[in-house]
Amino acid sequence: MIPRSSSALVVALAIVLLAGCGLDASVRNHVRDNYRFEREERTREGRSLVYRSDQPPTRTAAEIAGARPPADRRNTASGVFLRYSKDFVGVVPDGRGGSRIMVDDERRGYSHFYPYVGGFWGTYSGPGESFRGGGPGGGK
């Protein structure tokens, strides 16, 4: 039987080795490694990285979410939006049967796609909508 302190050391060493072998849990890196980069797009909120997939948005978003599970997901008629602790991924139709994948930091993505996600979720650093209703006891 291996002593507990040795077991913990073996687990810690395995984690370090796996990290050194390129195991990366970042959704940003997953998209970069699996989809075609198109361009960096400037928006009012900043710069988005834009990638392309030949698959429709629902299938593309399902693949991304399967590989890197998001904290939240919002499906709309306009696209699929995935929220991560530091990143935001918007998967929208590209007009050619495939998808445009926009990768932003979490705040910029929330701001850019607010018409689709506002009121459904907030950023990790803040709530969705602050208004909770009115009347006696409202907002408590």
BALOBA-1460 file (C-alpha; in Angstrom, 3 decimals):
// residues 140
<rec num="1" residu="m" x="0.000" y="0.000" z="0.000"/>
<rec num="2" residu="i" x="1.281" y="3.473" z="-0.923"/>
<rec num="3" residu="p" x="1.327" y="6.036" z="1.917"/>
<rec num="4" residu="r" x="-1.126" y="8.927" z="1.451"/>
<rec num="5" residu="s" x="1.618" y="11.524" z="1.117"/>
<rec num="6" residu="s" x="3.173" y="9.483" z="-1.707"/>
<rec num="7" residu="s" x="-0.220" y="9.176" z="-3.435"/>
<rec num="8" residu="a" x="-0.694" y="12.931" z="-3.352"/>
<rec num="9" residu="l" x="2.796" y="13.405" z="-4.758"/>
<rec num="10" residu="v" x="2.089" y="10.964" z="-7.608"/>
<rec num="11" residu="v" x="-1.164" y="12.783" z="-8.482"/>
<rec num="12" residu="a" x="0.551" y="16.186" z="-8.398"/>
<rec num="13" residu="l" x="3.372" y="14.913" z="-10.591"/>
<rec num="14" residu="a" x="0.903" y="13.445" z="-13.090"/>
<rec num="15" residu="i" x="-0.904" y="16.789" z="-13.336"/>
<rec num="16" residu="v" x="2.363" y="18.629" z="-13.967"/>
<rec num="17" residu="l" x="3.382" y="16.117" z="-16.629"/>
<rec num="18" residu="l" x="0.033" y="16.318" z="-18.406"/>
<rec num="19" residu="a" x="0.157" y="20.121" z="-18.363"/>
<rec num="20" residu="g" x="3.632" y="19.978" z="-19.886"/>
<rec num="21" residu="c" x="2.375" y="17.683" z="-22.659"/>
<rec num="22" residu="g" x="0.048" y="20.340" z="-24.004"/>
<rec num="23" residu="l" x="-3.169" y="19.440" z="-22.171"/>
<rec num="24" residu="d" x="-5.024" y="22.746" z="-22.310"/>
<rec num="25" residu="a" x="-8.531" y="23.308" z="-21.009"/>
<rec num="26" residu="s" x="-8.896" y="26.750" z="-22.626"/>
<rec num="27" residu="v" x="-11.871" y="27.136" z="-24.958"/>
<rec num="28" residu="r" x="-9.929" y="29.865" z="-26.752"/>
<rec num="29" residu="n" x="-7.116" y="27.444" z="-27.580"/>
<rec num="30" residu="h" x="-9.565" y="24.668" z="-28.482"/>
<rec num="31" residu="v" x="-11.243" y="26.893" z="-31.066"/>
<rec num="32" residu="r" x="-7.854" y="28.059" z="-32.379"/>
<rec num="33" residu="d" x="-6.664" y="24.459" z="-32.775"/>
<rec num="34" residu="n" x="-9.835" y="23.060" z="-34.395"/>
<rec num="35" residu="y" x="-11.312" y="25.777" z="-36.634"/>
<rec num="36" residu="r" x="-10.047" y="27.979" z="-39.473"/>
<rec num="37" residu="f" x="-8.980" y="31.444" z="-38.401"/>
<rec num="38" residu="e" x="-10.507" y="34.121" z="-40.622"/>
<rec num="39" residu="r" x="-9.597" y="37.460" z="-39.097"/>
<rec num="40" residu="e" x="-9.507" y="39.752" z="-36.152"/>
<rec num="41" residu="e" x="-12.645" y="41.886" z="-36.247"/>
<rec num="42" residu="r" x="-12.882" y="45.285" z="-34.612"/>
<rec num="43" residu="t" x="-16.149" y="46.072" z="-32.865"/>
<rec num="44" residu="r" x="-17.256" y="48.954" z="-30.647"/>
<rec num="45" residu="e" x="-16.317" y="46.805" z="-27.689"/>
<rec num="46" residu="g" x="-12.838" y="45.851" z="-28.904"/>
<rec num="47" residu="r" x="-11.436" y="43.062" z="-31.050"/>
<rec num="48" residu="s" x="-12.965" y="39.644" z="-31.651"/>
<rec num="49" residu="l" x="-11.178" y="36.632" z="-33.070"/>
<rec num="50" residu="v" x="-13.286" y="35.167" z="-35.864"/>
<rec num="51" residu="y" x="-13.051" y="31.530" z="-36.944"/>
<rec num="52" residu="r" x="-15.039" y="29.475" z="-39.435"/>
<rec num="53" residu="s" x="-16.651" y="26.061" z="-39.335"/>
<rec num="54" residu="d" x="-18.276" y="24.199" z="-42.223"/>
<rec num="55" residu="q" x="-20.892" y="22.870" z="-39.781"/>
<rec num="56" residu="p" x="-24.069" y="24.770" z="-38.789"/>
<rec num="57" residu="p" x="-24.043" y="26.757" z="-35.520"/>
<rec num="58" residu="t" x="-25.856" y="24.192" z="-33.366"/>
<rec num="59" residu="r" x="-23.485" y="21.405" z="-34.358"/>
<rec num="60" residu="t" x="-20.386" y="23.608" z="-34.039"/>
<rec num="61" residu="a" x="-21.454" y="24.899" z="-30.621"/>
<rec num="62" residu="a" x="-22.232" y="21.352" z="-29.454"/>
<rec num="63" residu="e" x="-18.733" y="20.228" z="-30.446"/>
<rec num="64" residu="i" x="-17.104" y="23.176" z="-28.664"/>
<rec num="65" residu="a" x="-19.261" y="22.681" z="-25.554"/>
<rec num="66" residu="g" x="-18.548" y="18.946" z="-25.582"/>
<rec num="67" residu="a" x="-14.814" y="19.563" z="-25.616"/>
<rec num="68" residu="r" x="-14.868" y="22.528" z="-23.207"/>
<rec num="69" residu="p" x="-18.110" y="22.625" z="-21.178"/>
<rec num="70" residu="p" x="-19.358" y="26.198" z="-20.722"/>
<rec num="71" residu="a" x="-20.710" y="27.659" z="-17.510"/>
<rec num="72" residu="d" x="-23.823" y="28.685" z="-19.425"/>
<rec num="73" residu="r" x="-25.311" y="28.328" z="-22.876"/>
<rec num="74" residu="r" x="-27.984" y="30.311" z="-24.697"/>
<rec num="75" residu="n" x="-29.592" y="29.089" z="-27.914"/>
<rec num="76" residu="t" x="-31.452" y="31.668" z="-30.004"/>
<rec num="77" residu="a" x="-32.688" y="31.886" z="-33.579"/>
<rec num="78" residu="s" x="-29.620" y="34.063" z="-34.256"/>
<rec num="79" residu="g" x="-27.010" y="31.663" z="-32.898"/>
<rec num="80" residu="v" x="-25.599" y="29.833" z="-29.910"/>
<rec num="81" residu="f" x="-23.726" y="31.670" z="-27.171"/>
<rec num="82" residu="l" x="-21.365" y="29.980" z="-24.724"/>
<rec num="83" residu="r" x="-20.164" y="31.660" z="-21.527"/>
<rec num="84" residu="y" x="-16.928" y="30.691" z="-19.816"/>
<rec num="85" residu="s" x="-15.249" y="32.213" z="-16.771"/>
<rec num="86" residu="k" x="-12.868" y="34.281" z="-18.903"/>
<rec num="87" residu="d" x="-14.135" y="33.858" z="-22.453"/>
<rec num="88" residu="f" x="-17.289" y="34.201" z="-24.495"/>
<rec num="89" residu="v" x="-17.985" y="32.283" z="-27.703"/>
<rec num="90" residu="g" x="-20.704" y="33.315" z="-30.143"/>
<rec num="91" residu="v" x="-21.505" y="30.811" z="-32.907"/>
<rec num="92" residu="v" x="-23.664" y="32.344" z="-35.628"/>
<rec num="93" residu="p" x="-24.609" y="31.373" z="-39.204"/>
<rec num="94" residu="d" x="-22.086" y="32.475" z="-41.825"/>
<rec num="95" residu="g" x="-24.615" y="32.681" z="-44.666"/>
<rec num="96" residu="r" x="-22.954" y="29.758" z="-46.512"/>
<rec num="97" residu="g" x="-24.309" y="26.862" z="-44.449"/>
<rec num="98" residu="g" x="-21.482" y="26.964" z="-41.919"/>
<rec num="99" residu="s" x="-20.710" y="29.049" z="-38.862"/>
<rec num="100" residu="r" x="-18.790" y="32.085" z="-37.783"/>
<rec num="101" residu="i" x="-17.236" y="31.548" z="-34.370"/>
<rec num="102" residu="m" x="-16.447" y="34.742" z="-32.492"/>
<rec num="103" residu="v" x="-14.185" y="34.451" z="-29.475"/>
<rec num="104" residu="d" x="-14.004" y="37.358" z="-27.048"/>
<rec num="105" residu="d" x="-13.040" y="37.918" z="-23.483"/>
<rec num="106" residu="e" x="-16.026" y="37.472" z="-21.217"/>
<rec num="107" residu="r" x="-16.939" y="41.162" z="-20.742"/>
<rec num="108" residu="r" x="-16.497" y="42.176" z="-24.393"/>
<rec num="109" residu="g" x="-18.497" y="39.164" z="-25.599"/>
<rec num="110" residu="y" x="-21.309" y="39.908" z="-23.176"/>
<rec num="111" residu="s" x="-21.390" y="43.514" z="-24.347"/>
<rec num="112" residu="h" x="-21.241" y="42.605" z="-28.037"/>
<rec num="113" residu="f" x="-23.950" y="39.937" z="-27.831"/>
<rec num="114" residu="y" x="-26.076" y="41.658" z="-25.172"/>
<rec num="115" residu="p" x="-29.199" y="41.696" z="-27.412"/>
<rec num="116" residu="y" x="-29.137" y="37.870" z="-27.315"/>
<rec num="117" residu="v" x="-27.933" y="37.138" z="-23.781"/>
<rec num="118" residu="g" x="-28.782" y="40.237" z="-21.733"/>
<rec num="119" residu="g" x="-31.227" y="39.446" z="-18.971"/>
<rec num="120" residu="f" x="-30.495" y="35.723" z="-19.252"/>
<rec num="121" residu="w" x="-27.060" y="35.833" z="-17.703"/>
<rec num="122" residu="g" x="-24.574" y="38.372" z="-16.483"/>
<rec num="123" residu="t" x="-20.845" y="38.331" z="-16.543"/>
<rec num="124" residu="y" x="-18.910" y="36.287" z="-14.008"/>
<rec num="125" residu="s" x="-18.044" y="39.527" z="-12.294"/>
<rec num="126" residu="g" x="-21.622" y="40.766" z="-12.076"/>
<rec num="127" residu="p" x="-25.285" y="39.777" z="-12.208"/>
<rec num="128" residu="g" x="-27.521" y="39.746" z="-15.260"/>
<rec num="129" residu="e" x="-30.177" y="42.362" z="-14.903"/>
<rec num="130" residu="s" x="-30.219" y="44.249" z="-11.620"/>
<rec num="131" residu="f" x="-33.955" y="45.007" z="-11.763"/>
<rec num="132" residu="r" x="-35.873" y="42.333" z="-9.868"/>
<rec num="133" residu="g" x="-39.400" y="43.692" z="-10.042"/>
<rec num="134" residu="g" x="-41.307" y="46.284" z="-8.085"/>
<rec num="135" residu="g" x="-43.854" y="46.618" z="-5.376"/>
<rec num="136" residu="p" x="-43.593" y="45.838" z="-1.678"/>
<rec num="137" residu="g" x="-40.556" y="43.702" z="-0.996"/>
<rec num="138" residu="g" x="-39.425" y="43.940" z="-4.616"/>
<rec num="139" residu="g" x="-35.763" y="43.353" z="-5.326"/>
<rec num="140" residu="k" x="-35.077" y="41.460" z="-2.110"/>
